[in-house]
Amino acid sequence: KRLMALALALGAGCRNCILAQTKNALDNGATKEEILETLSVVVGMRGTTGVAESLRVIQLLDELGEL
């Protein structure tokens, strides 16, 4: 459910929602691979706007040492 919420947050472009849902997904056991797969779906559906928003997740994963 958290990965779906992350995808919706990315689609909406809500920065705080994206960060919160990424953290919630990790806290609930989502793997880095699952999060990256979610990003790939968003990019496939939203194109360059999906890429721009997905970079927030990549940066957070890097800051948390998850990459």
Residue, then its C-alpha position, 0 to 999 in steps of 0.5 A: k500500500r505504501l508503494m502505491a501511495l508513493a506512486l500517487a504522491l509522485g504523480a501529484g508532485c507533492r514533495n512532502c508526500i513523496l518523502a513521507q511515503t518513501k520513508n513509510a515504505l522503507d519502515n514497512g519493509a519495502t526494499k530498494e528494488e521495490i521502490l526503484e520499480t515503483l519509480s520506473v512505473v511512474v516514469g513510464m506513465r508521467g515521462t519527464t515530470g516523473v523523472a523530476e519527482s523521482l529524483r527526490v526519492i533517489q536523493l533521500l535513499d542516498e541520504l539514508g544510505e539505502l543506495 
